[in-house]
Amino acid sequence: MDPLIQKQEALRQILRDYSPLLIAYSGGVDSAYLLAEARRTLGREKMLGIIADSASLPRRALSEALALAKDLDAPVEVVLTRELSNPDYAQNPLNRCYFCKAELFQQLERLAAERNFRGLAYGENADDMRQVRPGRQAAAEFSILGPLRDAGLTKQEIRSLSRQMGLPTADAPAQPCLSSRIPHGTAVTTSALAMVEAGEEWVRSLGFSVFRVRHILPAEGEAMAKVQIAPAEMSRITSVHVELEAGLLAVGYSKVEIDPAGYAPS
């Protein structure tokens, strides 16, 4: 049997073994594939996707995630998370993601108890194990399953299987939360997140696809925007530079800097 098919079958068996299943769903490549496979394998009655909604989630990402779930006929609910009210998160330490995931997993645990779900899962994949991810500690503390990881599925394989299923996320770039645009040690606030979201919407409106607007707050002075564009799209900067800068200044940034190194996903 093809190794990829073997991994896919292993994933489906894991889903069956732990159903009924709650799935932390963001609409990204991994969680979208996990949701789609759970819907296909378990049916609507034995799975439920949960979207964590807060100021760190772009409205565009939320609407796209909900639209995809609807297309998949997969049940999904939105829960409000309050990580920004936790000083340990808002101070933006290196392990910020731990506090975010712990907040979400606490919500999942509560829902599972209330509705008799057996398993709780999130979209960690096999490649993620090579990286330091603070959220993994929270997952371990709350006994959250990583079905994609445990089936041995890599990011590239998940993209391939997503393509076979016709998922629009198959070739989507990574979409970490808006807080990731704020350097560690700089406080995460709702106003900063709103500026980042508005700034990135503006950059996207100019036709760019893979980029980041970094929210830089000097020790003194107002926030500046550091724009990072994927190298393949950098050639367009010159023609829209004035327009790009004007839009970001209108959002509230005091200065706009284009990173000559561009954006390289980690």
C-alpha positions in Angstrom: 0.0 0.0 0.0 1.1 3.5 -0.8 2.8 5.0 2.4 0.6 8.1 2.2 -2.6 6.0 2.0 -1.4 4.1 5.0 -1.0 7.3 7.0 -4.4 8.5 5.9 -5.9 5.2 7.1 -4.0 5.5 10.4 -5.5 8.9 10.8 -9.0 7.7 10.2 -8.5 4.9 12.7 -7.4 7.4 15.3 -10.4 9.5 14.7 -12.7 6.5 15.1 -10.9 5.4 18.3 -11.5 8.7 20.0 -14.9 9.7 18.7 -17.1 11.6 19.4 -14.4 14.2 18.9 -14.0 18.0 19.5 -11.5 19.6 17.1 -9.7 22.9 17.6 -10.3 24.5 14.2 -8.8 27.6 12.8 -9.3 27.2 9.1 -5.6 26.8 8.4 -4.1 24.0 6.3 -3.8 21.5 9.1 -7.0 22.0 11.0 -9.0 22.3 7.9 -7.8 18.9 6.7 -8.4 17.4 10.1 -11.9 18.8 10.2 -12.6 17.5 6.7 -11.3 14.0 7.5 -13.3 13.9 10.7 -16.5 14.9 8.9 -15.9 12.2 6.2 -14.9 9.5 8.7 -17.2 10.1 11.7 -20.2 11.9 10.2 -21.8 15.1 11.6 -23.0 13.5 14.8 -19.7 12.4 16.1 -17.5 15.5 15.6 -17.6 19.2 16.2 -15.1 21.9 15.2 -14.5 24.8 17.7 -13.1 28.1 16.5 -11.4 30.3 19.2 -12.4 33.9 18.5 -10.6 36.9 20.0 -9.0 40.2 18.8 -6.0 38.2 17.6 -8.1 36.4 14.9 -8.6 38.4 11.7 -12.3 38.8 10.7 -11.4 37.6 7.2 -9.9 34.4 8.7 -13.0 33.8 10.8 -15.4 34.2 7.9 -13.3 32.0 5.6 -13.1 29.3 8.2 -16.8 29.3 8.7 -17.5 29.3 5.0 -15.2 26.3 4.5 -16.9 24.4 7.3 -20.3 25.1 5.7 -19.0 23.8 2.4 -17.8 20.6 4.1 -21.1 20.3 6.0 -19.0 20.1 9.1 -20.6 21.4 12.4 -18.6 24.2 13.8 -19.1 26.5 16.8 -17.4 29.8 17.7 -16.3 30.3 21.3 -14.9 33.5 22.7 -11.5 33.2 24.3 -10.1 35.8 26.7 -6.4 35.3 26.5 -5.8 39.1 26.2 -7.2 39.6 29.7 -4.5 37.3 31.0 -1.4 39.4 31.9 0.8 36.4 31.2 -0.3 36.5 27.6 -0.7 40.2 27.2 2.9 40.9 28.3 3.9 38.9 25.2 6.6 36.5 26.6 8.4 34.0 24.4 5.9 31.3 25.5 2.9 33.5 24.7 1.3 30.7 22.7 1.2 28.5 25.7 -1.3 30.8 27.4 -3.4 31.1 24.3 -3.6 27.4 23.8 -4.3 26.8 27.5 -7.3 29.2 27.3 -8.6 27.4 24.3 -8.1 23.9 25.6 -9.8 24.8 28.9 -12.8 25.8 26.8 -12.7 22.5 24.9 -12.4 20.5 28.1 -15.5 22.3 29.5 -17.5 21.6 26.3 -16.4 18.0 26.2 -17.6 17.5 29.8 -20.9 19.2 29.1 -21.7 17.4 25.9 -20.0 14.0 26.4 -17.3 14.2 23.8 -14.6 11.6 24.3 -11.6 13.1 22.5 -10.1 16.6 22.1 -7.9 17.2 19.1 -5.8 19.9 17.4 -3.9 20.2 14.2 -0.3 19.6 15.1 1.5 17.7 12.3 4.6 15.5 12.2 6.9 18.4 11.1 5.9 20.5 14.1 7.7 18.1 16.4 11.0 19.5 15.0 10.1 22.9 16.3 9.8 24.4 19.8 6.1 25.1 20.2 4.9 26.4 23.6 1.4 25.3 22.8 2.5 21.7 22.9 3.0 22.0 26.6 -0.6 23.1 27.0 -1.8 20.3 24.8 0.0 17.8 27.0 -1.5 19.2 30.2 -5.0 19.0 28.8 -4.5 15.6 27.1 -5.2 17.0 23.6 -4.8 14.6 20.7 -2.6 15.3 17.7 -4.1 12.9 15.1 -2.2 14.3 12.2 1.1 14.0 14.1 0.4 10.6 15.5 -0.5 9.3 11.9 2.9 10.6 10.8 1.5 13.2 8.4 3.9 16.0 7.3 2.9 19.4 6.1 3.6 18.5 2.5 1.6 15.4 2.8 -1.3 17.2 4.4 -1.2 19.7 1.5 -1.2 16.8 -1.0 -4.2 15.1 0.7 -6.0 18.4 0.9 -5.5 18.9 -2.8 -7.0 15.5 -3.5 -10.0 16.5 -1.4 -10.4 19.8 -3.2 -9.8 21.9 -0.1 -9.1 25.6 -0.8 -6.5 25.5 2.0 -4.2 23.0 0.1 -1.8 25.8 -1.0 -2.7 28.4 1.6 0.2 30.2 3.3 0.6 29.9 7.1 -1.7 32.2 9.0 -0.6 32.5 12.6 -2.6 34.9 14.8 -2.2 38.6 14.7 -0.3 38.7 18.0 2.6 37.0 16.1 3.2 40.4 14.3 4.1 42.0 17.6 7.7 41.4 18.9 8.0 39.4 22.1 8.3 41.8 25.0 6.0 44.4 23.4 2.5 44.3 25.0 -0.3 42.8 23.0 -3.3 45.1 23.1 -6.6 45.2 21.2 -5.6 48.5 19.6 -2.3 47.1 18.3 -4.0 44.0 16.9 -6.6 46.2 15.2 -3.8 48.3 13.5 -2.1 45.1 12.3 -5.3 43.7 10.9 -6.2 46.9 9.1 -2.7 47.3 7.8 -2.6 43.8 6.4 -6.0 44.2 4.8 -4.6 47.3 3.1 -1.5 45.4 1.8 -3.7 42.6 0.6 -5.9 45.0 -1.3 -2.9 46.1 -3.3 -2.6 42.5 -4.6 0.0 41.0 -2.3 -0.6 37.4 -1.1 2.3 36.4 1.3 3.4 39.1 3.6 3.4 40.4 7.2 3.0 43.8 8.8 5.1 43.9 11.9 4.0 46.2 14.7 7.1 47.9 16.0 6.8 50.1 19.1 10.0 52.0 19.9 10.9 52.8 23.5 9.7 56.4 22.7 7.4 57.4 20.0 4.5 55.9 18.1 4.2 52.5 16.5 5.8 52.0 13.1 5.0 49.3 10.5 7.7 47.0 9.2 6.4 45.4 6.0 7.8 42.1 4.9 6.8 40.8 1.4 7.6 37.4 0.0 10.6 37.6 -2.3 8.5 36.4 -5.3 6.3 39.5 -4.9 9.0 42.1 -4.0 9.3 43.3 -7.6 5.9 45.0 -7.3 6.9 47.1 -4.3 8.3 50.0 -6.4 5.1 50.5 -8.3 2.8 50.7 -5.3 5.2 52.0 -2.6 3.6 55.4 -2.3 0.1 53.9 -2.1 1.2 51.2 0.4 2.8 53.7 2.7 -0.1 56.2 2.6 -2.6 53.4 3.5 -0.5 52.3 6.5 -0.1 55.8 7.7 -3.8 56.2 7.5 -4.3 53.2 9.7 -2.3 55.0 12.4 1.4 54.0 11.9 3.8 56.9 12.3 6.3 55.4 9.9 6.5 52.6 7.3 9.6 50.6 6.6 9.9 48.0 3.8 12.1 45.1 4.9 14.6 44.6 2.0 15.1 41.0 3.1 11.4 40.3 2.4 9.3 37.7 4.2 10.5 34.1 4.7 8.0 31.8 6.4 9.6 29.9 9.3 
